[in-house]
Structure formats: structure tokens, C-alpha cells
Amino acid sequence: MEVTKQSSDLRKKENRPKTSVLDAGDDTSENARLANEVQRLLKENEQRNAELAIISSVQQGLASKLEFQSIIDLVGDQVHAITNAKSISIALYDKTSGMMSWPYWLTLGKRIEISDRPMEKGITRRVMYANKPLNLGTEEEILAHDAIPPQNGWTVGKSFLGVPFTVGNAMLGALSLHDFDNDHAFNESDERLLQTLANSMSIALENARLFDETEQRAAALAIINRVQEGLASKLDMQAIYELVGDKIREIFRNTDAEIRIYDPKSNLVHFPYITDKGKRIVVDPIPLMDVGMSSYVLRTGKTLVINENLMQEVEKYGTKIVPGGHPAKSAVFVPLVVNNQARGLLVLGNVEREHAFSNADMRLLQTLANSMSTALENARLFDETQSLLKETQQRNAELAIINSVQEGLASNLDMQAIYDLVGDKIRDIFHAQGAAIYLFDHTKEVLETPYCYLKTRFEIESRPFPEHPIAKLMLSRLQPIIYRTVEEYRVMGGTILENSEEYKSGMYVPLMVGKEIKGMVGIANLDKESAYNDSDLRLLQTLANSMSVALENARLFDETQRLLKVTEQRNAELAIINSVQEGLASKLDMQAIYDLVGDKIREIFYNTDTEIRVYDPQTNLLHVPYSIENGQRVAVDPISLSDARMSAHVLRTGQTLVINENFVQELEKYDAKMVLGRMYHPKSGVFVPLSMGNQAHGLIILSNVEREHAFDSSDVRLLQTLANSMSTALENARLFDETQRLLKETEQRNVELAIINSVQQGLASKLDMQAIYDLVGDKIRDLLNAQSVWIITFDPATRTRRVRYSFENGQRYYTSELFPYNKLTEHLITTKKPLVINQNFTEAIARFEMVNIAGTQEQVKSIVYIPIMAGEDVKGFISLPNIERENAFSESDVNLLSTFASSMSIALENIRLFDETRRLFLEAKEARTAAEQANQAKSAFLSSMSHELRTPLNAIINFVEMVERGMIGPVNQEQVEVLDQALHSSKHLLNLINDVLDISKIQAGQLTLFFEDQVSVQLEVEATLNIVGGLLQEKGLQLIRDIDPHLPVVSCDRRRVRQVLLNLISNAIKFTHKGTVTVSVKNQGQELLFAVIDTGPGIPLDKQALIFEPFIQAENGERQLQGTGLGLPISRSLIRAHGGELWVESESGEGSAFFFTLPVDRKSLP
Amino acid sequence: VIDIDCLLCVEDDSSNRLVMKLLVEKTLNVRYYAIFEDSTDFLPRVRSLPVRPNIILLDIHVSPFNGFQMLNMIREDPVYFDTKVVALTASVMNEEVEKLRKSGFDGAIGKPITLSTFPVVIERIMNGESIWQV
């Protein structure tokens, strides 16, 4: 090994004293001994001197060193220089941490870093516990003394010398030497020297520690003192941060410092103090991350020191943030611990060098951190205490305000009293010379100032919002306003009261109720600037809030009280108004209304004299319809207006006048004499005008002779209401007549309408003509209260009059007697106008040659004749005689009666037309019914006949056929031929019956089809062809089928369609003698087109229409017999009933083609 | 030609009764048949037949019970649940045929009866078809 090969200077040196020691023991002669002794002493002295020199130089060195590491380095290096030992180590033991550290370890000329470790075992521990030098000469000895064998092939050495030393009372240490080459390498003198050096070092270290401690303590004390000072001068937390930060920077030069404070609520790290390259900077709070140095320190509460490889170290903690924002070389992170909880940290960074922070620095920082933590905690507690104190004060103040308001309320103070109370309280609390409460009246846009105090109370009138700039500001902001200087106040546009000092500072807060601003509270301080801080503002706002709630309650209470009063008064007024209305309803006259209102007033106002005066402009007199004097109703003569100055004044101005004091003097102002309370002098009085529109036409006067202030504002209001009610009542009375008149007109119109309605109703209920006469007659009687009513009609043919309605003297008269026309009749027919005879009826009787009908004509005093008109014709008249008085009929009566007459004549005409129409309608209906019945009878008869005819035909046809077929017995050929003819004729008869039945059904409109769905046309055609097949063969005709292979199924009456096909095909066969018969069916989408074409004689064009007429055959000779002539008309009807059409195309000699169409889907036909 | 155990006919016209007799005897294969000349005691008489009828031909215009009434009597007796009832009618109008259909007849044969098709129609009705040959 390299170590063992090396020759060590230490060994030579170590040998040297050892040899001398050995020499000293080799004493042979005295001289020699003495010489030796002298030599020895000399040597000893020399050695001592050498030792002393070393010690002295070390001590000199130590004296200039105050740092631990420098002292240790110095001692270590000196020991190395003296002994040239191969391995030198200085160990220190920290009692508090229980850790060993090796600030100095030199082996083979190289410094070695040894990590700290707990002092559990090892040779150093032995040395310290032995508390004396330990000199071991062999490897076995060394190992026996608990030496820890070094790794990597190192040995514990062959010799060991260790000396203990103490540092202060707390630290133990040891200085150790190893020799790797020789046993027993160290002698006594080495022990001594080493011990001396160790002791010197320990003293130096102790001094350094003491110095350090003193320094530290001084620094800490300084900081603590400053902090305490700061606290004493009420510095806030920031001030403490500043203080500590600055102090740290003062102690640690070239170092950036940070104070980081963690707020767990927001999870933010704040930087109240931070420097970058020695300059203060501002850094915004950042969220605390899970990783990073701050997070680590805060979480663990441990101090972190990074003296080397800072960047890499920092990265281990997952962060790249370095102190000061610049790459530092060394850094320290010290937690600020309060109540075992890290609340923040102190960070120091040195950008210049590594190992910038020693243990001592750490201790100082720790102390500073602790001091600061304590200081901060104290500051926080102080703050908290202060704020609690303030809160308590604030709460007390609030309670005081609330109590004031409550007390105010309880003692029924009005709002003003509450404002005063609150205003005074606020002034007290804030020691403000000025205070004001403002209220915003949003409807009027004015500012009320119910409380204003500036050294004394001020009364301030309402003013519009804009006249108060602060109010304007408040309305727009709705936020508290604070000003700290008069300049600030001026900037806001603030003004000061006249003759007032400048406001040095002050604040305003809004009075809010819900979201609405009701007003504001302001205080002003005349003594000092910045008198109020944010917390004062908060207090004032709190007070304002409390007050606004209380005031709102008070206001509501007030309002409720007021409304209650209003309601009561309204009720009283309503009672009076009701009385007046009742009076009106019972048709009292004007005087009654005066009495009513007057009495009511007396009822309400005791001990009061009352007068009602009404002005007559025509006579210029005041009438006094109601007067109470001294509790007695008295009659008062009209007064000239010129004698009643007060009344004249009230009438002229239309204004109410109240005199509650100095009544007599007040009267004199109006140049008025005493007119009221003629026997006593009133002390109070009220004059209320009676007005209609803008015009006063009278007045009510009340006077109280007993006391002044007898009439309060609510009394006045009530009187005004009464006056108004009375005016209205009087006006109503005036209007009553008018209304009556209008009512009559309306009634009349109603009567007319009633008549017309009755007549219309009569019509609707199909009354006959006489019923209409009765109706109208009765109506006239009812509605006009007529004594007599006549309705007469004329018959121009016989020139006679008929009495339709006669009512006289409460009795109906009936007569069928006809009266000839007379002059009156002619007159009415000619003039077509009503005739009114209001006087001298006797003369009229003679003039118009009237006949006395009911024997009462002599008594008639007035009479009216109203012609009943139908177009231009006079059909009769309505007559109303009156036996009581002349001039009984006014123009309006005549108009009304004319309306009746014309209504009636229209109704009568309508009835006549209705009757006529009904008659015609019934006749037509009867005729139609008869026709229908006849048709049905015919149809039923034919149907019955068909049935009756078929029964015997069944027997005939079947018997003949059975015989013909030989089913009954053998028949010969001749018999068969005859029987065949009989059968043929029978079947013809059957066809005839069928056709006749069909045609009669068709003509009676009783043809009914029975539709089947999904009918195959193809099958029907084939079935038909089967039937006629024999006939075709018989005549030798060729049948051509031209049937579309893809025919749809159709909806039709299958039997009827087959009947048509059979008719057409058998016709074709029948009339064709040679050639072909073609049957074709084509699909045309919505319908099928059928054609039956023959090569027969054809039908001339002019005959083609006839073949579809029943019972007609074309007379071509060829077309004859065999058919009933009904086939084609029946077929066409059947096809048309299906919604199709059937027609023929033919020319004479060219054959015939019969076509028909059949809809695929069923058509709904009318 | 289908075998029929028993056939009943009600026909009030004597000539037509003869026609029916001949038709049944000459064109059908019937073991036992009866022809009533009116409908007096219709149901008791049907019940007193020695054999339960397989098919009944009813003239409609018969008294005292008409064809419809007789049909109802048969239909209300469960003994005749599978007996075919056919109307014999001289009324061939559509309305009348429709009335027969709705009343529950199994078919109808119009008068005059067509000799050539009569047995075919009877056989088809016996086989469950509903035939309205009028």
C-alpha cells in the first residue's frame, strides 16, 4: 500500500524525542550524568522552547482568529507542521445533537471530508470519556480501544495518540494522531505538546464561541429590541419583516434575503421582504407547490443548508427557484415556527461563494428566525387583541345606537328625535366635531338633512340632489367615501358650511335598505388629517346599517300610524258621505242636504258653532241655510257679501283659512268684523270653501269660543272633505232633474225597442196575424198607460174597415162587424200621415163623419190616429182616444206610436209573406210526397207481381224442362221441339218480368247496387260467354276474345255487371248473322274499358239515341222481337250507377260497337 | 252426387211442391225427404221427423211462420247446429237477397229454379259453401 511505503517525516521526528528520552535513562557517570543532565536540561529546555514556540505561534494565530473553522484549521496545520504525522484529525462533539463532526481531518497531506455521525462508539469517544491522553503503541491496542477500522484497506495504524479537550461547558472534542508505520511512535513529550495545543485550541474555540455568542446575542437582542420597539411604536407585521430583513442583510453581507409567509387559507406564499442583488424588489404571492424548498421546509419544519452544488441540490427538492432570482452558490432555508407550526421561512442566498453559511451563521439565523416568529406571533396577537377590542367597541357603539333608536321608538319619539339621538351618538363615538344624516327623497329628487351638527346644530332645508356633490357621488357609487385631507375633500367637490373651519378629514357611508339607498351618514373632523382609518369606516358603515334598519322600522311604524289615522278619518268621512248619499237617495232637497251636513259637523265637533253660507251671484247675497250658534239652531237672514269680508276672501281665493290664535286680530287683517259667534268671541275658526269646479259658491264656517288651536290639520282635512262631499251632493241634486229627464227619454226608447222585440219574438214564435195585433195593442196599453187603444185595418176591395183590436175602459171588445170607409179613412189613405186631434173632438166627428163604435166618442177629449203603412199603401190605423184631457198627445207620443205602427206593419207583412211561403212549401211538399208514394206503390206492386209471376213460372219451366229431358218419361223428337219452344217462351217471359222490374226500379230511383270487392272481371266475362256459347255455335259466329291478361280486380255489383255483359253480348249475337263477335276488356288505369263489337247490320246515327230509351227498338226490321227493348236502357243505368258510361259507335251496315267503362274502385255517387 | 240422409222442404204452392219432389227424386241422392205445405207447428214437426234433416229448403212467403221465422227456430235448437238452411225465393231483388244473407241462411236459390244447376248448388252448399243463386 502506498501509505506503508511512504517514509514519513513524522516518524523521524517522533523518534527523536524518544531517543533522547531513552538516552536520558542511560546514566553512567555523574559528570556524564550532569553533563547529560545539563544536556538533557538543555535539550529539554530546547524542546520546551520549541514547544513553547509552537504554542506561542499557535496562540498568536488563534488570537487573531475568531472563527471556529479557522482556529481548528490553524491548530491542525500547526500539529501537522510539528509532528509531520501521517494522519491528524480534530473531532468535535455537539452535545445537543449528539453528533460527532470532524472539522479537520488530514491524511497523507490531504484534507478529507468526513460526514457527521452519532457518537456511539469509536476510539475518539474513548479519548473524550477518558478525559486524558491516550497513547497506544500497537495495532492490537488500538483495536482493543474501540477503533473503527477504516474501509478500503485502511488500517487503524500502528500507533495512536489522542488528547481530549473541552470547549466551553458544552463541547467535547479530541485531537488525534495516527502512525501507520511504527509501533510506539508517540512519546510523553508528544502527549504533552499535543495536550497543550489542544488546550490552547479549546480556549481559542471557547473565546471564539463566546465572541460569536456575544455577537449573536447582540444581533439577536438588537433585532428583538428593534422588534419590541417596533411593537411598542405599533408597527405592523410588515414593519417587523422589514426590520428583520434589513438586520439580516446588515449581518450577512453580499447576501440576498427573503421572508416568505404562507397563508394556508389561500395556499399562497407571500413575499413581504425580498431582495435581489441587494435591492428590494416586489414579488407577487405564488401558490405553494407540493414540491420545492419552501414546501419542504414548511412541511418538515427543518432548516436546510446548501453550501455546495446548489443547483443540483435544489433540483432534488423539485424546484428551480433560487433566492433572489439569481443563481446562488450557497443558500439557507430557516423555518419560522410558531406553536410547532412552520408559518413561513427565512431564505438567504449568497451568489458569490459556496460554504458561505457556517454553523454559527445557522445558529444566528435560527435565533433570528425564532425571535422574528415570536415577534410576529406577538404582533399578530396584538393585532388580534386590538381588533377584538375594536370589535367590542364597535359592537358597543352599535348597540348604543340601536338602543337609542329602540328607546326612541318605545318612548314614541318621532323620527326627528331618533335622527337626533343617532346623530349625537355617532358624534360621540367618533369624537367628530361634525356629523350629518342625509335622506334621499327619490320621488322629489331632493336631499333632506334631518340631522346636521358642526360644533352646533344646524337646520338645513331640502335641496335638490345636485346641490350636494357628495350626495351625488354617493348616489352614483353606493360605496363609503373617506377623505384624509381637506384637499381630498375639495377634489370630491365637497363644500363646507358657512363660517366653518376646513374639514381636515371625514367619511360618508350610505344608508341602505335592501338594495335601495335611503340616505347617508357623514362625519367630519376639524382637528386632524387622517383621523379615520378603514376600521373606523367599517364601524360607521355598521352603525349606518343598524340605523337604517332601525330607522326603516321606525319609518314603517310612523307610516302605519299615519295610515291608521288616515283610515279612521277616511271612515268618518265615508260615514258622512254615506249619510249625504242616503239623503240624496231619499230625494231630500237642497235644504235637507245642508241640514244633514251641518248636523254631521256638529256631531263631530263639539262645542263648535257652525254655519253654512251659500252665495247667490245674482243678488250678491250670502244665504245662510244652516247656522248653529251657542249650540242652538238659529235662522239667519241673508248677508250682503260686502258685509262679510272673510267669506268674500274665501270665496274669491277658494282657499281654506284656519285661524288658531289671536282670532280677533286676524279678522282685522281682512278688515272683517265679527260675524260669527255674535254673542261670544271665538278663539279659533275655520273657513272652508264649497267649490264646484274652480268656482267657490259658498263656505262652511266653524268657530270655537272656548280655546285657541281647536282645529288641527286633520280636522281641516275632514272639513274640506265634507265640503267637497256636500258640493258634490248639491251638484248631484241639481243634476237629478236633468237625469230624470234623460231617464224618461231612455225609457221611451226602451219602450220602442220592447215593442219591436215583442213583435220580432212574436214572429219567431210564428204567431198568426191576430196574435200580432193583440201583442202590439197590449204593448201600447202597457207602455203608454193608454185608456183606449184601437187597431183598425182597411180592405180596399170591399172598402170596409175591420176592428182588429179594441180596448176601452179597461176592457177588450171583439167585433167582426165591417164598417164602410168614411171621410177619416179617405183622409188617412190620402195623407198617409198621423192625425192628431187634441181639441174639439166633436167638431172632428162631424168633419170626418165618424160613427160611434163603442158609444163613448162623445167623451173623447184628445185622440190620435196613426196610419199603418205597407210600402206606399195605408193598411189601417192605430188610434188612441183620451177621455180625460185635451192636448194629451205630444209630438213624441206620435213619433213613438208611428214607430209601433211601422214595426207592426213590417211584422204583419213578414207574417203574411211567411204564411204565403209556408203554404206554397206545404203544397209542393204534398205534391212531392204524393208522387213519391205513387212511385213506391208502383214499385211495390211490380215487385209483388214479379214474385207472383215467378211462382207459376217455376213450375212451368221446370216441368217443361223435365219432360223435355225425358226425366218423367220417354218423349219423341217432335215433342222435344215443341217443349223446347214452350221452354223458350217461358224464359222470355221471365226475362220480360225481370226487365220490367229493373226499369221500374230505375225510374223510381230505387235501384240499389250491392258491391263486392275483388271481383274478377275475367271470370265474369268467361261465365257470360259460357252462357251464350251454345247460341254462338248455333249461329256459326266466330267469337274473338281480346281480354287484357293483367286486369285488376274491381269493386262492383257482380250480378249487375254480368247482366250488362250478357245483354250486350246476347244482343250482338242476336243481331249478327255472319261474321264475328268481339269481346274486349282493356285496363285504362282507373277504369276498365269493355267493348262488344259485332259485324251485324249496324245502327244508323239518327237512331242511336233512341235505343237507350225504354220500350223503343230501332226499326231496322232486323232489330226486332226477342227483346223487351229494355235491355240497353237498363244496362246504361246500371253502368252509370257504377260511375261508368255506356255508349254505342255504329254506322248502318258497318256493324255496331258497344262500349262501357267500369271504375276499378267503388265510386260514391249521389 | 252427394248422399243426403234427410232433406226437408217447405213450399206452400202445390205445383212447386211437385217440382221440388221431382227435383229431389230425379236430381239428388236423398235417402229420406219431407215436404211441408205450410209452417204450422214447424219445429215440432221437424223434431218428429224420423231422421234429423241435413238440409232444409224454405220458401219465404209461407204462413203462419215465414222463412225467416222458421230459420230462427232451427238456429235456436242446438240439435240442428250443422243443418244447412237454404232460402227458396221468387223475390230476386238485391235488397231481398241481402236480407237473406244477413239473416243467417246458408244460401239461396231463386225461382224459377234452374234445373241444370240445382244439384250442383245443393252439393256445394252441403260442402260448406255459401251460394246465392238467384
Interface residues (C-beta under 8 A of the other chain):
Chain A: S943 S946 H947 E948 R950 T951 P952 L953 N954 A955 I956 I957 N958 F959 E961 M962 R965 M967 I968 L990 N994 L997 K1001 T1008 L1009 F1010 D1053 R1055
Chain B: D13 S15 N16 L18 V19 L22 L23 K26 H61 A90 S91 V92 M93 N94 E95 V97 E98 G110 K111 P112 I113 L115
